[in-house]
Amino acid sequence: MKRPIRIDIWHNILWARYKGEVFSSLYKIVNKDQFDIRFFQVAETHRNYAGLSAVDLEHHRYPFTLLFKGAFDRLSLAARLSKTLLYTIESDADLFILIGYEKLECWAQLALLKLRGKRVALFVDSTIKDKKQRAVPRVLKSIIFRSVDGIFAYGLRSKEYVTYYGARPSRVFDECQAAALPAAYAAEKAFEARLKLGPSREAPRFLYVGRLSPEKGLNTLFDAFAIVRQRKKDASLIVVGSGSLREDLAKKAEQDGIQDHVEFCGSKSGDDLFIEYAKATALILPSTSEPWGLVVNEALACGCPAIVSSQCGCVPELVIDGKTGYAHEPGSADDLASKMLAAIEQFADTRKTARECTEVISRYTPDKAAEQILFGCRAIMAACSR
């Protein structure tokens, strides 16, 4: 009897709940007679995320090997290299799917696997808009993307990014990889919560969810909200998350005279977070650097539209102008404020807006992401056998 195709899937941190749901779906739907899939998580979390929420193993309903406890960015390069290469040498997998192509240990893994004649694919969420492109990394990326047998990209912009650097379009799989719904999510329940809790025109409620860090464009958001407050005196801004800018943002709110209308909630997750989405006029994501923006998935799943910087990777797929949200010019408080004011009227029909948001996001589920991974694995192995 022919043995199943063995696939090793690597990921950097266990903290990523959305990836846990995708991997759980993949483990659930895979035909064990055709594929033997093993999962490797390098570390539990990252210091940037530790303050947002703890690792929640309920999202990881699949067997996995954890290389290190603690934060990824506290590990030495030597430790990461030695353990990563040890597991890679010992593995008899036919296909390896790696993450973190910009890290030295990934380069070492890739070189080792190519020497062994193994098939290799990558998870890539980067976009050209996300970060400034430099000459030397450009050459390295081109070498890496041309050498692998397949790439799982997180949307159209990621596909454009890897093909720009030489990846073969036929080996790039870009559908539905960015899926951010928990196993217990029910669209109708979220829809009813939106109808019950949705905000009024008179007291619009804007929501930010994420790290309080420079690349998130929060100064622009606060400036825009101050403009909105000149027109809508009862508007409020809810800030969910933690990070290095917390005190600076509180001082800025005082300087701008909006402190009584800005609420810092700290970190939230699960039902507490979904309630915030249900109550918001719109989620605001003003990032200057954002490969995708999974909070937009979460917002739309709760029937809440999103106003998103055009830098964010999710814009082409998720942000449908006037239906599921708006894209705004990054760094422009005036443009962001105009979109926030427009959202109050445009999305006043809560039922219609919630239906449009949940319909768009219904194509981005963990099950569909898992199906796309399996489709890609089959395509890679079939192409390599010809």
C-alpha positions in Angstrom: 0.0 0.0 0.0 1.3 3.4 -1.0 2.1 5.6 2.0 0.4 9.0 2.3 2.2 12.2 1.2 4.0 13.6 4.3 3.8 17.3 4.8 5.6 19.3 7.5 4.0 22.8 8.2 6.0 25.3 10.1 4.8 28.4 11.9 6.6 30.9 14.1 4.3 31.5 17.1 1.5 29.6 18.8 -0.1 32.9 19.7 -1.7 33.4 16.3 -5.3 32.3 16.9 -6.4 32.7 13.3 -3.6 30.3 12.2 -4.6 27.9 14.9 -8.2 27.8 13.5 -6.9 27.3 9.9 -4.6 24.5 11.0 -7.4 22.9 13.1 -9.6 22.9 10.0 -6.9 21.5 7.9 -6.3 18.6 10.4 -10.1 18.0 10.5 -10.7 17.8 6.7 -7.6 16.1 5.5 -7.9 12.6 4.2 -5.4 10.8 6.5 -4.9 8.1 3.8 -3.7 10.7 1.3 -1.8 13.1 3.5 0.2 12.8 6.8 0.5 16.4 8.0 2.6 17.4 11.0 2.7 20.9 12.5 5.7 22.7 14.1 5.4 25.8 16.2 8.7 27.5 16.9 7.7 29.5 20.0 4.6 30.4 22.1 4.4 34.1 21.5 6.2 37.4 20.6 6.8 40.3 22.9 4.7 42.6 20.7 1.7 40.3 21.2 2.2 39.2 24.8 0.4 42.3 26.1 -2.6 41.8 23.8 -3.6 38.4 24.9 -2.3 35.1 26.2 -1.8 31.9 24.1 -5.2 30.2 23.9 -4.8 26.5 23.1 -8.5 26.2 22.4 -7.7 27.5 18.9 -5.2 24.7 18.3 -7.2 21.5 17.9 -4.5 19.5 16.2 -1.3 17.8 17.3 1.8 20.0 17.1 5.4 20.1 18.2 6.5 23.2 20.1 10.2 23.9 19.8 10.5 26.6 22.5 8.4 28.0 25.4 8.2 31.8 25.7 8.7 34.6 23.2 10.2 34.1 19.8 12.2 37.3 19.9 13.8 36.3 23.2 15.4 33.3 21.6 19.0 33.4 20.3 19.7 32.8 16.7 21.9 29.9 17.6 19.1 28.2 19.5 16.6 28.7 16.7 19.0 27.5 14.1 20.1 24.4 15.9 16.7 23.1 16.8 15.1 24.0 13.5 17.8 22.3 11.5 17.7 19.2 13.8 14.0 18.7 13.2 14.4 19.4 9.5 17.3 16.9 9.1 15.3 14.2 11.0 12.1 14.7 9.0 11.2 12.3 6.1 8.4 14.6 4.8 7.9 15.0 1.1 6.8 18.7 1.3 7.8 21.4 3.8 5.8 24.6 4.1 7.9 27.3 5.9 7.2 30.7 7.3 9.5 33.7 7.8 11.5 33.7 4.5 13.3 36.8 5.8 14.9 35.0 8.8 18.3 33.3 8.7 16.9 30.0 10.0 14.4 29.8 7.1 17.3 30.4 4.6 19.2 27.6 6.3 16.1 25.3 6.2 15.5 26.1 2.6 19.1 25.4 1.6 19.2 22.2 3.6 16.0 20.9 2.0 17.1 21.8 -1.5 20.3 19.8 -0.9 18.1 16.9 0.2 16.0 17.2 -2.9 12.8 18.0 -0.9 9.8 20.1 -2.1 9.4 23.4 -0.3 6.6 26.0 -0.1 6.3 29.3 1.8 3.5 31.2 3.6 3.9 34.9 2.6 1.8 37.8 3.8 4.1 40.7 2.7 3.1 43.3 0.1 5.0 45.9 -1.9 3.0 48.6 -0.2 3.8 47.3 3.3 7.5 48.1 3.5 10.1 50.0 1.5 12.0 47.7 -0.9 15.8 47.7 -0.7 18.2 46.5 -3.3 20.1 43.7 -1.4 17.0 42.1 0.1 15.4 42.4 -3.3 18.0 40.0 -4.8 17.6 37.6 -1.9 13.8 37.6 -2.2 14.1 36.9 -5.9 16.4 33.9 -5.3 14.1 32.5 -2.6 10.8 33.0 -4.4 12.2 31.6 -7.6 13.6 28.5 -5.9 10.6 27.3 -4.0 7.9 25.0 -5.4 4.9 26.9 -4.2 3.8 30.0 -2.2 0.7 30.5 -0.2 0.0 34.2 -0.4 -2.4 36.2 1.8 -4.3 37.9 -1.0 -3.9 39.7 -4.3 -1.3 42.1 -3.0 0.9 39.3 -1.6 0.6 37.5 -5.0 1.6 40.7 -6.8 4.6 40.9 -4.3 6.0 37.4 -4.9 5.4 37.4 -8.6 7.2 40.8 -8.8 10.2 39.0 -7.3 10.0 36.2 -9.8 7.7 33.6 -8.3 5.8 31.6 -11.0 2.1 32.7 -10.9 0.9 29.1 -11.5 2.6 28.1 -8.2 1.1 31.0 -6.1 -2.1 30.2 -4.2 -3.7 33.4 -2.9 -7.4 32.6 -2.1 -8.8 32.8 1.4 -5.5 32.4 3.4 -6.4 35.3 5.7 -9.2 33.8 7.7 -9.9 35.0 11.3 -13.0 33.4 12.6 -13.2 31.3 15.8 -14.6 27.8 15.8 -17.7 29.0 17.7 -18.5 31.8 15.3 -22.1 31.9 14.0 -23.0 34.4 11.3 -26.7 34.7 12.3 -25.8 35.2 15.9 -23.3 38.0 15.0 -26.0 39.5 12.7 -28.6 39.6 15.5 -26.1 41.1 17.9 -25.3 43.9 15.4 -29.0 44.7 15.0 -29.4 44.8 18.7 -26.3 46.8 19.7 -25.5 48.9 16.6 -24.9 52.6 17.2 -27.1 55.6 16.3 -26.4 58.4 13.9 -26.5 60.9 16.8 -23.8 59.1 18.8 -21.4 57.5 16.4 -18.9 55.1 17.9 -15.6 54.5 16.2 -13.4 51.6 17.2 -9.7 50.8 16.9 -8.4 47.3 17.7 -4.7 46.4 17.8 -1.2 47.3 19.1 -0.6 50.8 20.2 2.6 51.2 18.2 3.9 53.7 15.6 3.2 51.8 12.4 -0.5 51.7 13.3 -1.1 55.4 12.4 -2.8 56.3 15.7 -1.8 59.9 15.7 -3.6 60.3 12.4 -6.6 58.6 13.9 -6.7 60.9 16.9 -6.3 64.0 14.7 -9.1 62.7 12.5 -11.4 62.1 15.4 -10.8 65.6 16.7 -12.1 66.8 13.3 -15.1 64.5 13.5 -15.9 65.8 17.0 -16.3 69.3 15.6 -19.3 68.0 13.6 -20.5 65.2 15.9 -20.3 66.3 19.5 -21.5 62.9 20.9 -19.0 60.8 18.9 -16.7 58.5 20.8 -13.5 56.6 20.0 -12.9 53.2 21.6 -9.3 52.1 21.7 -8.8 48.3 22.3 -5.2 47.1 22.7 -2.0 47.8 24.5 1.5 49.0 23.5 4.3 51.5 23.8 2.2 54.5 22.7 -0.5 54.3 25.4 0.7 57.2 27.6 1.6 59.4 24.6 -1.9 58.9 23.1 -3.6 59.7 26.4 -1.6 63.0 26.5 -2.5 63.7 22.9 -6.2 63.2 23.6 -5.8 65.8 26.4 -4.0 68.3 24.1 -6.6 67.9 21.4 -9.5 68.3 23.9 -11.0 64.9 23.1 -10.0 63.0 26.3 -13.6 62.8 27.5 -14.7 61.1 24.3 -11.8 58.6 24.0 -11.9 55.4 26.0 -8.8 53.2 26.4 -10.1 49.7 27.1 -6.9 47.7 27.2 -6.9 44.2 25.5 -10.0 42.3 24.8 -10.8 39.0 23.1 -13.6 36.6 22.5 -17.2 37.7 23.2 -16.0 40.9 24.8 -14.3 42.0 21.6 -17.1 40.9 19.4 -19.5 43.1 21.4 -17.3 46.1 20.7 -17.5 45.3 17.0 -21.2 45.0 17.2 -21.5 48.4 18.9 -19.2 50.3 16.5 -20.2 52.6 13.7 -17.0 51.4 12.0 -13.6 49.9 12.8 -10.7 52.2 11.9 -7.4 50.8 10.8 -5.1 53.7 9.8 -1.9 51.7 9.6 1.1 52.9 7.6 2.4 49.3 7.5 0.0 46.3 7.6 0.5 43.1 5.5 -3.2 42.2 5.8 -5.2 43.5 8.8 -7.1 40.5 10.3 -9.1 42.9 12.6 -11.0 43.8 9.4 -12.0 40.2 9.0 -13.3 40.2 12.6 -15.2 43.5 12.1 -16.9 42.4 8.9 -17.8 39.0 10.5 -19.6 41.0 13.2 -21.5 43.1 10.6 -19.3 46.2 11.3 -17.8 48.1 8.3 -14.2 49.2 8.3 -12.3 52.3 7.3 -8.9 51.2 6.3 -5.6 52.8 5.2 -5.0 52.0 1.5 -1.6 50.6 2.7 -3.3 47.6 4.2 -3.1 44.3 2.3 -6.8 43.4 2.8 -8.2 46.5 0.9 -8.7 44.9 -2.6 -10.6 41.9 -1.3 -12.5 43.2 1.8 -13.0 46.9 1.6 -15.8 47.6 -0.9 -16.3 51.3 -1.1 -19.6 52.4 0.5 -20.7 48.8 1.2 -18.2 47.2 3.6 -16.2 50.4 4.4 -13.8 52.9 2.8 -10.1 53.0 2.0 -8.4 56.3 3.1 -5.2 58.0 2.3 -2.5 56.9 4.8 -1.3 59.7 7.1 -4.1 62.1 6.0 -6.3 63.1 9.0 -8.5 65.1 6.7 -9.2 62.2 4.4 -9.8 59.8 7.3 -12.1 62.3 9.0 -14.2 62.7 5.8 -14.6 58.9 5.5 -15.6 58.6 9.2 -18.2 61.3 8.7 -19.4 59.6 5.5 -19.7 56.3 7.3 -22.2 57.7 9.8 -24.7 58.2 7.1 -23.7 55.6 4.6 -23.9 52.7 7.0 -26.9 54.0 9.0 -29.0 51.1 7.6 -27.6 48.6 10.1 -29.4 45.6 8.6 -28.3 46.2 5.0 -24.7 47.0 6.0 -24.4 43.9 8.3 -25.7 41.7 5.5 -23.2 43.1 3.0 -20.3 42.8 5.5 -21.1 39.2 6.5 -21.6 38.1 2.9 -18.2 39.4 1.9 -16.4 37.7 4.8 -18.2 34.4 4.4 -15.6 33.6 1.7 -12.8 33.9 4.3 -13.3 31.0 6.7 -10.7 28.6 8.3 -12.3 25.7 6.4 -11.9 27.5 3.0 -8.3 28.4 3.9 -7.6 24.8 4.8 -9.1 23.6 1.5 -6.9 26.1 -0.4 -3.8 24.7 1.4 -4.7 21.1 0.4 -5.4 22.3 -3.1 -2.0 23.9 -3.2 -0.2 20.9 -1.8 -1.8 18.6 -4.4 -0.9 21.0 -7.2 2.7 21.3 -6.0 3.2 17.6 -5.7 1.6 16.9 -9.1 3.7 19.5 -10.8 6.9 18.2 -9.2 6.1 14.6 -10.3 5.8 15.5 -14.0 
